[in-house]
Amino acid sequence: MNGQQIVRTDSMKICVVGPSKRFFSGITNQTIFLSNALAKRNQVSVLFLRNLLPRRLFPGHARVGKDQYVANLTGSIDAFDGMDYNSPLSWLYAYRFLKRQKPDAIIMLWWTSSVAHMQLLIKKMNSLTIRSKIILEMHEVVDPIEENLLPLRLYSRVMGKCLTRGLDAYTTKSKFNKERVSQIYGIDGEKIYVVPLGLYEDFASAPDRDFARSQLGIKEGFVILYFGLIRHYKGVPYLIEAFNRFPEPVANNSRLLIVGEIWEEGNMLRDMIEISLLKHRISLVDRYVPDDMLPTYFAAADVVALPYLRSAGSAVAHMAITYGKPIVLSDVEALKETVGGYPGAQFTPPGDSNAIRERLLEIYRAIESGKNLGYSPSHPTWDDIAKLYEDIIRQLISGDGKTR
């Protein structure tokens, strides 16, 4: 870690702070996966952020509170569920929870300024009596929606600077984001560590491909999967344009499967599909897919296409890697760094539908020739990620002159 040797000691008390399953997202999964991995060697607690904002303001408000996700904390973990954006009483209970836990370190996951006031409260609580080491895991520099709206962008930058000021350490998912965080928030790069995403090994193994396709009603021989939230920066229109340019024989044997809850540009996407000559070969599944269905979609796919215009990192790419799928994705800095070592990754310039088309056709021809395009996952597991965090915490404790 940053060139310093770390001496391992006994297990530690660690509290992880992240979103609960009520406002479920990929960050919720990561909160649970990280906590479970840390709990193998440490005494772990979790402080959940429960109600994040007024429900109607959340693009996925229809599924708020539904328990359709497979990830769960292990029985050894003490959890408080949780802090609400508008409930001072819940803040008091959270403070009591932290005082009772007395963690050596708090790992807070940050991805949006909508939770910044709650995390600032945790920071203040800690400074009063608890005095744990605080590590801020930064999934975004600024959320894309907040970046595009001036009032939200200003609020996000102000709250981000308040939250990041004076913490013990920070983590990002790539060196590229480490440099951006350091520059935008004025943080010493020596205090920022790169901790990548782990594989999604907690999800069920994929079923047989033919069985998965029969479950989804797919008869075509070549299946392209886009999976994840549909937002402007995800670049889905460029994937549709690429598919529209397939040669007729290939198009007649192909299915474009777009699966994800629409947050932005839904009308435009539906119009694009409606006027497409291949609309009968395009399936749009506008919903947040329950975890127990996720293996089915990935098993049915021959290739996963992620035509992002920007990215701080992609949980979906790591899901595809977990299932050994070829991936066609954009050549943006963070993705190139975090996914570039995977042999099934093929990169295209962002927003280049012709390049996306060519990469997909290359994969089609390879499959038609009988080539096996399954790959073995080579990325870190969540246990590997937990060990990185344990090393960071030990370094912070040893730097204070404390012994255990």
C-alpha positions as CSV (number, residue, x, y, z in Angstrom):
1,M,0.0,0.0,0.0
2,N,1.6,3.2,-1.2
3,G,5.0,1.6,-0.8
4,Q,4.6,1.1,3.0
5,Q,5.1,-2.3,4.6
6,I,2.1,-3.4,6.7
7,V,2.3,-5.7,9.7
8,R,-0.8,-7.8,10.1
9,T,-2.4,-8.0,13.5
10,D,-5.5,-9.5,15.0
11,S,-9.1,-9.0,13.8
12,M,-10.6,-5.5,13.9
13,K,-14.0,-3.9,14.5
14,I,-15.2,-2.5,11.2
15,C,-18.5,-0.7,10.4
16,V,-19.6,-0.4,6.8
17,V,-22.0,2.4,5.8
18,G,-24.1,2.1,2.6
19,P,-27.6,2.0,1.2
20,S,-30.1,-0.6,2.5
21,K,-32.2,-2.9,0.3
22,R,-35.2,-0.4,0.5
23,F,-33.7,1.9,-2.1
24,F,-31.9,-1.0,-3.8
25,S,-29.0,-0.5,-6.3
26,G,-25.7,-2.0,-7.2
27,I,-24.2,-0.1,-4.3
28,T,-26.4,-2.1,-2.0
29,N,-25.0,-5.3,-3.3
30,Q,-21.5,-4.1,-2.9
31,T,-22.2,-3.0,0.7
32,I,-23.4,-6.5,1.5
33,F,-20.7,-8.3,-0.4
34,L,-17.9,-6.2,1.2
35,S,-19.4,-6.6,4.7
36,N,-19.7,-10.4,4.4
37,A,-16.2,-10.7,3.1
38,L,-14.8,-8.6,6.0
39,A,-16.8,-10.6,8.5
40,K,-14.7,-13.7,7.7
41,R,-11.8,-12.3,9.8
42,N,-13.2,-9.3,11.6
43,Q,-16.1,-8.1,13.9
44,V,-18.3,-6.3,11.3
45,S,-21.3,-4.1,11.7
46,V,-23.4,-2.3,9.1
47,L,-25.1,1.0,9.3
48,F,-27.7,1.2,6.5
49,L,-28.9,4.4,4.9
50,R,-32.6,3.5,4.6
51,N,-34.7,6.2,3.1
52,L,-32.4,8.2,0.8
53,L,-34.8,10.9,-0.5
54,P,-38.5,11.4,-1.1
55,R,-39.7,8.3,-2.8
56,R,-41.3,10.0,-5.7
57,L,-38.1,11.7,-6.7
58,F,-36.4,8.3,-7.1
59,P,-36.6,7.1,-10.8
60,G,-37.2,3.6,-9.6
61,H,-39.8,4.5,-7.0
62,A,-42.1,1.7,-8.1
63,R,-39.8,-1.0,-6.6
64,V,-38.8,0.9,-3.4
65,G,-39.2,-1.5,-0.5
66,K,-39.6,-4.6,-2.5
67,D,-37.5,-7.5,-1.3
68,Q,-36.5,-9.3,-4.5
69,Y,-32.7,-9.5,-4.1
70,V,-30.6,-12.5,-3.1
71,A,-27.8,-10.7,-1.3
72,N,-28.1,-10.9,2.5
73,L,-25.8,-10.2,5.4
74,T,-24.3,-13.2,7.3
75,G,-25.7,-13.9,10.7
76,S,-22.6,-12.7,12.5
77,I,-23.1,-9.1,11.4
78,D,-24.9,-6.6,13.6
79,A,-26.9,-4.2,11.4
80,F,-28.8,-1.0,12.0
81,D,-31.5,-0.4,9.4
82,G,-31.4,2.5,9.3
83,M,-30.8,6.2,8.8
84,D,-33.5,8.3,7.0
85,Y,-32.9,11.5,5.1
86,N,-35.7,13.3,7.1
87,S,-35.6,11.7,10.5
88,P,-33.5,13.2,13.3
89,L,-34.7,10.4,15.5
90,S,-33.1,7.8,13.2
91,W,-29.9,9.9,13.3
92,L,-29.9,9.6,17.1
93,Y,-30.4,5.8,16.9
94,A,-27.5,5.6,14.4
95,Y,-25.3,7.5,16.8
96,R,-26.1,5.1,19.6
97,F,-25.4,2.2,17.3
98,L,-22.0,3.5,16.5
99,K,-21.2,4.2,20.1
100,R,-22.2,0.7,21.0
101,Q,-20.1,-0.8,18.2
102,K,-17.0,1.4,18.8
103,P,-15.4,0.3,15.5
104,D,-11.7,0.7,14.7
105,A,-12.7,1.9,11.3
106,I,-15.8,3.1,9.4
107,I,-16.0,2.5,5.6
108,M,-18.5,4.8,4.0
109,L,-19.7,4.2,0.4
110,W,-20.4,7.5,-1.4
111,W,-22.1,7.7,-4.8
112,T,-24.5,10.6,-4.7
113,S,-24.9,13.9,-2.8
114,S,-28.4,13.0,-1.8
115,V,-26.9,11.0,1.1
116,A,-24.2,13.5,1.9
117,H,-26.0,15.2,4.8
118,M,-26.4,11.8,6.5
119,Q,-22.8,10.9,6.0
120,L,-21.7,14.4,7.2
121,L,-23.7,13.6,10.4
122,I,-21.8,10.3,10.8
123,K,-18.6,12.1,10.3
124,K,-19.6,14.6,13.1
125,M,-20.8,11.8,15.4
126,N,-17.5,10.1,15.0
127,S,-15.5,13.2,15.8
128,L,-17.4,13.8,19.0
129,T,-16.9,10.5,20.9
130,I,-16.3,7.5,18.7
131,R,-13.1,8.6,16.9
132,S,-12.9,5.7,14.4
133,K,-10.7,5.9,11.3
134,I,-13.0,6.9,8.4
135,I,-12.4,5.6,4.9
136,L,-14.6,7.1,2.1
137,E,-15.2,4.7,-0.8
138,M,-16.0,7.0,-3.8
139,H,-18.0,5.3,-6.5
140,E,-18.5,8.6,-8.4
141,V,-16.8,12.0,-8.5
142,V,-20.1,13.6,-9.2
143,D,-23.3,11.6,-10.1
144,P,-24.1,12.1,-13.9
145,I,-27.6,13.5,-13.1
146,E,-26.2,15.9,-10.6
147,E,-23.4,16.9,-13.0
148,N,-26.0,17.9,-15.7
149,L,-28.2,20.2,-13.5
150,L,-26.5,23.3,-12.3
151,P,-28.2,23.6,-8.8
152,L,-27.5,19.9,-8.1
153,R,-24.0,20.2,-9.5
154,L,-23.2,23.1,-7.1
155,Y,-24.8,21.3,-4.2
156,S,-22.9,18.1,-4.9
157,R,-19.5,19.9,-5.2
158,V,-20.1,21.8,-1.9
159,M,-21.3,18.8,0.0
160,G,-18.6,16.6,-1.5
161,K,-15.9,19.0,-0.4
162,C,-17.4,19.2,3.1
163,L,-17.7,15.4,3.4
164,T,-14.2,14.6,2.0
165,R,-12.4,17.2,4.1
166,G,-10.1,15.7,6.8
167,L,-10.9,12.0,6.5
168,D,-8.3,9.4,7.1
169,A,-8.3,7.7,3.7
170,Y,-10.2,7.4,0.5
171,T,-10.7,4.7,-2.1
172,T,-11.6,4.7,-5.8
173,K,-12.2,2.0,-8.3
174,S,-9.4,3.0,-10.7
175,K,-6.2,5.1,-10.9
176,F,-8.1,7.4,-13.4
177,N,-10.7,8.2,-10.8
178,K,-8.1,8.5,-8.1
179,E,-6.5,11.4,-10.1
180,R,-9.9,13.0,-10.7
181,V,-10.9,12.8,-7.0
182,S,-7.5,14.2,-5.9
183,Q,-7.8,17.1,-8.4
184,I,-11.5,18.1,-7.8
185,Y,-11.6,17.7,-4.1
186,G,-8.0,18.7,-3.3
187,I,-7.1,15.4,-1.6
188,D,-3.5,14.3,-1.2
189,G,-3.0,11.4,-3.6
190,E,-1.1,9.5,-0.9
191,K,-4.4,9.1,1.1
192,I,-6.3,7.7,-1.9
193,Y,-6.1,4.0,-2.5
194,V,-7.3,2.1,-5.6
195,V,-9.6,-0.8,-4.6
196,P,-11.3,-2.4,-7.6
197,L,-14.7,-4.0,-7.8
198,G,-15.0,-7.7,-6.9
199,L,-16.5,-10.5,-8.9
200,Y,-20.2,-11.3,-8.3
201,E,-19.5,-14.8,-7.1
202,D,-22.4,-14.5,-4.7
203,F,-24.9,-14.7,-7.6
204,A,-26.2,-18.1,-8.7
205,S,-24.3,-20.1,-11.4
206,A,-25.7,-19.6,-14.9
207,P,-28.2,-22.2,-16.2
208,D,-27.8,-24.0,-19.5
209,R,-27.9,-21.6,-22.4
210,D,-30.7,-23.3,-24.3
211,F,-32.8,-23.6,-21.1
212,A,-32.3,-19.9,-20.4
213,R,-33.3,-18.9,-23.9
214,S,-36.5,-21.0,-23.7
215,Q,-37.3,-19.3,-20.4
216,L,-37.0,-15.9,-22.1
217,G,-38.8,-17.0,-25.3
218,I,-35.7,-16.4,-27.5
219,K,-35.4,-18.5,-30.7
220,E,-32.6,-16.6,-32.4
221,G,-29.1,-18.1,-32.6
222,F,-27.1,-14.9,-31.6
223,V,-28.1,-12.9,-28.6
224,I,-26.6,-9.5,-27.6
225,L,-27.3,-8.3,-24.1
226,Y,-27.3,-4.8,-22.7
227,F,-28.0,-5.0,-19.0
228,G,-28.3,-2.3,-16.4
229,L,-30.0,1.1,-15.7
230,I,-30.8,3.0,-18.9
231,R,-29.4,6.5,-18.7
232,H,-28.0,9.0,-21.2
233,Y,-24.4,8.2,-20.5
234,K,-24.9,4.5,-20.9
235,G,-25.1,5.1,-24.8
236,V,-27.8,2.6,-25.6
237,P,-29.0,4.5,-28.7
238,Y,-25.6,3.7,-30.3
239,L,-26.1,0.0,-29.7
240,I,-29.5,0.1,-31.4
241,E,-27.9,2.0,-34.3
242,A,-25.2,-0.7,-34.6
243,F,-27.8,-3.4,-34.5
244,N,-29.8,-1.7,-37.2
245,R,-26.8,-1.9,-39.6
246,F,-26.4,-5.7,-39.3
247,P,-26.3,-7.5,-42.6
248,E,-29.7,-9.1,-43.3
249,P,-28.6,-12.8,-42.9
250,V,-27.0,-11.9,-39.5
251,A,-29.9,-9.8,-38.4
252,N,-32.4,-12.6,-39.1
253,N,-30.5,-14.8,-36.7
254,S,-29.9,-12.2,-34.0
255,R,-31.7,-10.8,-30.9
256,L,-30.9,-7.5,-29.2
257,L,-31.9,-7.8,-25.6
258,I,-32.0,-4.5,-23.7
259,V,-32.7,-5.2,-20.1
260,G,-32.9,-2.5,-17.4
261,E,-34.9,0.1,-15.6
262,I,-35.3,3.3,-17.7
263,W,-34.2,6.4,-15.9
264,E,-33.6,8.7,-18.9
265,E,-34.5,9.0,-22.6
266,G,-37.2,6.2,-22.5
267,N,-39.4,7.8,-25.1
268,M,-36.5,8.3,-27.5
269,L,-35.4,4.7,-27.1
270,R,-38.9,3.4,-27.7
271,D,-39.3,5.6,-30.8
272,M,-35.9,4.3,-32.1
273,I,-37.1,0.7,-31.7
274,E,-40.5,1.4,-33.2
275,I,-39.1,2.8,-36.4
276,S,-36.4,0.2,-36.7
277,L,-36.7,-2.3,-39.6
278,L,-35.5,-4.9,-37.0
279,K,-37.9,-4.0,-34.3
280,H,-39.2,-7.6,-34.2
281,R,-35.6,-8.6,-33.2
282,I,-35.3,-6.1,-30.4
283,S,-36.6,-6.8,-26.9
284,L,-36.8,-3.9,-24.3
285,V,-37.3,-5.1,-20.8
286,D,-38.0,-1.9,-18.8
287,R,-37.6,-3.0,-15.2
288,Y,-35.1,-3.6,-12.5
289,V,-34.4,-7.3,-12.8
290,P,-34.7,-9.4,-9.6
291,D,-31.4,-11.1,-8.6
292,D,-32.7,-14.6,-9.2
293,M,-33.4,-13.8,-12.9
294,L,-30.0,-12.2,-13.5
295,P,-28.2,-15.6,-14.3
296,T,-30.8,-16.4,-16.8
297,Y,-30.2,-13.3,-18.9
298,F,-26.5,-13.7,-18.8
299,A,-26.7,-17.4,-19.7
300,A,-28.9,-16.6,-22.7
301,A,-26.4,-14.0,-24.0
302,D,-23.5,-14.7,-26.5
303,V,-22.1,-11.2,-25.8
304,V,-22.7,-8.3,-23.4
305,A,-22.6,-4.8,-25.0
306,L,-21.9,-1.8,-22.8
307,P,-21.6,1.3,-25.1
308,Y,-21.1,3.8,-22.2
309,L,-20.1,7.4,-23.0
310,R,-18.4,7.8,-19.7
311,S,-17.9,5.5,-16.7
312,A,-16.3,5.5,-13.3
313,G,-16.5,1.7,-13.4
314,S,-19.1,-0.9,-14.3
315,A,-20.6,-3.5,-12.0
316,V,-22.4,-5.0,-15.1
317,A,-19.0,-5.6,-16.7
318,H,-17.9,-7.5,-13.6
319,M,-21.1,-9.5,-13.8
320,A,-20.3,-10.4,-17.4
321,I,-16.8,-11.4,-16.3
322,T,-18.2,-13.5,-13.5
323,Y,-20.1,-15.5,-16.2
324,G,-17.2,-15.6,-18.6
325,K,-19.0,-13.6,-21.4
326,P,-17.4,-11.6,-24.2
327,I,-17.9,-7.9,-23.6
328,V,-18.0,-5.1,-26.2
329,L,-17.5,-1.8,-24.3
330,S,-16.4,1.7,-24.7
331,D,-12.7,2.7,-24.6
332,V,-13.0,5.1,-21.7
333,E,-10.2,5.5,-19.2
334,A,-11.8,3.8,-16.2
335,L,-13.1,0.9,-18.1
336,K,-9.9,0.3,-20.0
337,E,-8.1,0.2,-16.7
338,T,-10.5,-2.0,-14.8
339,V,-11.6,-4.4,-17.5
340,G,-8.7,-4.2,-20.0
341,G,-7.0,-7.3,-18.5
342,Y,-10.0,-9.5,-19.2
343,P,-9.3,-11.5,-22.4
344,G,-13.0,-11.3,-23.4
345,A,-13.1,-7.5,-23.5
346,Q,-13.2,-5.7,-26.8
347,F,-13.1,-1.9,-26.9
348,T,-14.7,0.7,-29.2
349,P,-14.5,4.5,-29.3
350,P,-17.4,6.0,-27.3
351,G,-20.4,6.8,-29.4
352,D,-19.1,5.0,-32.5
353,S,-22.0,2.7,-33.7
354,N,-20.0,1.5,-36.7
355,A,-17.2,0.2,-34.4
356,I,-19.7,-1.4,-32.1
357,R,-21.3,-3.1,-35.2
358,E,-17.9,-4.5,-36.4
359,R,-16.9,-5.9,-32.9
360,L,-20.3,-7.6,-32.6
361,L,-20.1,-9.1,-36.1
362,E,-16.6,-10.4,-35.3
363,I,-18.0,-12.2,-32.3
364,Y,-20.9,-13.5,-34.4
365,R,-18.5,-14.9,-37.1
366,A,-16.3,-16.5,-34.4
367,I,-19.3,-18.3,-32.9
368,E,-20.5,-19.4,-36.3
369,S,-17.1,-20.9,-37.0
370,G,-17.4,-23.0,-33.8
371,K,-15.0,-21.0,-31.6
372,N,-15.6,-21.2,-27.9
373,L,-15.8,-17.7,-26.5
374,G,-16.2,-18.6,-22.8
375,Y,-13.5,-17.1,-20.5
376,S,-12.3,-17.8,-17.0
377,P,-12.8,-14.9,-14.5
378,S,-9.5,-13.4,-13.5
379,H,-10.6,-10.4,-11.4
380,P,-10.4,-10.0,-7.6
381,T,-12.9,-11.7,-5.4
382,W,-14.7,-9.9,-2.6
383,D,-12.4,-11.7,-0.2
384,D,-9.4,-10.1,-2.1
385,I,-11.2,-6.7,-1.7
386,A,-11.7,-7.2,2.0
387,K,-8.0,-8.0,2.5
388,L,-7.1,-4.7,0.7
389,Y,-9.3,-2.8,3.1
390,E,-7.9,-4.7,6.1
391,D,-4.4,-3.6,5.0
392,I,-5.5,0.0,4.7
393,I,-7.0,0.0,8.1
394,R,-4.0,-1.6,9.7
395,Q,-1.8,1.0,8.0
396,L,-4.0,3.8,9.4
397,I,-3.8,2.4,12.9
398,S,-0.1,1.8,12.8
399,G,0.4,5.3,11.5
400,D,-1.3,6.6,14.7
401,G,1.2,4.7,16.8
402,K,-1.5,2.4,18.1
403,T,-0.8,-1.2,18.9
404,R,-3.3,-4.0,19.0
